[in-house]
């Protein structure tokens, strides 16, 4: 995978030979094309014009059928792919649109409009990791485009990389030359995630004044007030959302959280259970987790445990992210072979930089007191809590490249014995400190 292309979806099919991405095309003309695909890109201009006219007239079904015929004969026709992606997106067939746009961008990697559409679709799917390379490609392609920086800001916000998100929000506003309400609200979220509550609140208020009753802005603002223990203010904002958006699952969840924090667990549980029952679908994992917290507060411990267990089971079913025991065992064995005293004693040591704050690492199992110790230390005005920074995995990932190693972490550490990598740990230290600064934890 590169910064401007995504891996081709798996070439799975259904019984009638249609592609499993639900584009409507045959698999051999879609995700199961030979690699390299046939150079069939020419299409009848009259047929294309007719399909375009149908799409513009709003006859998506007829437009889709016409485009399928065109792409069956010319699978690499960029204009037909673009049009069919737009049709599928308008129909709400997100995965189909993603697959079609991915194919289109393999043919035309500098198509900024399609990059923008694909990034937005991936964000809608909740896949910020897949959206990130496309957002970066958009900034490289159009560095003076406010929307490019807005996309990058949204990706960084989803990933909790608040300092970078703040930069791209401010850059988008600067390039636009005006205060765009949704960008202002996203800037507020990034400031909130850096602990700048008052600045964030002012920006949410500004965004709401410019574009009143935007659900996304009001919900984010309500979460700020809830986090700042202003529960009545949060409830008032939720009331505003419910005035124009009934049966909103996110509003229900936050209101239940507020009721629990107001020591009204029975009301919180009734609200959640009523909302879930009215929907006629099983509780979402996040709802079951909230139910577990409520039931725990009510001292119904067995029921709470069952709710937490169900939430984890549903998450596993949805994400497919199970415990990969074989991979873990392989990593543990590799670490045992490297992290021995006789090996560690031979490794060089990183120097200490006196121009930046120094990290303090707290190690321990969950519920062993690590969070309490961190909270105690961060009571000092000279210490900033970093919580669980996701940087050790970053260091392990970049290590082979930094050290020119043919092997992954941890065996890549053996490169430190080479004369041209004696300062390798200093490089890793600098990577860590740079990323920590970007996450906004270097200033108390």
Secondary structure by P-SEA (a helix, b strand, c coil): ccccccccccccccccccccccccccccccccccccccccccccaaaaaaaaaaaaacaaaaaaaaaaaaaaaccccaaaaaaaaaaaaaacaaaaaaaaaaaaaaacccaaaaaaaaaaaaaaacccccaaaaaaaaaaaccccaaaaaaaaaaaaaacccaaaaaaaaaaaaaaccccaaaaaaaaaaaaaacaaaaaaaaaaaaaaaccccaaaaaaaaaaaaaacaaaaaaaaaaaaaccccccaaaaaaaaaaaaaacaaaaaaaaaaaaaaaacccccaaaaaaaaaaaaaacaaaaaaaaaaaaaaaaaaacccccaaaaaaaaaaaaaacccaaaaaabbbbbbbccbbbbbbbbbccccaaaaaaaaaacccccccccccccaaaaaaaccccccccccccccccccccccccaaaaaaaaaaaaaaaaaccccc
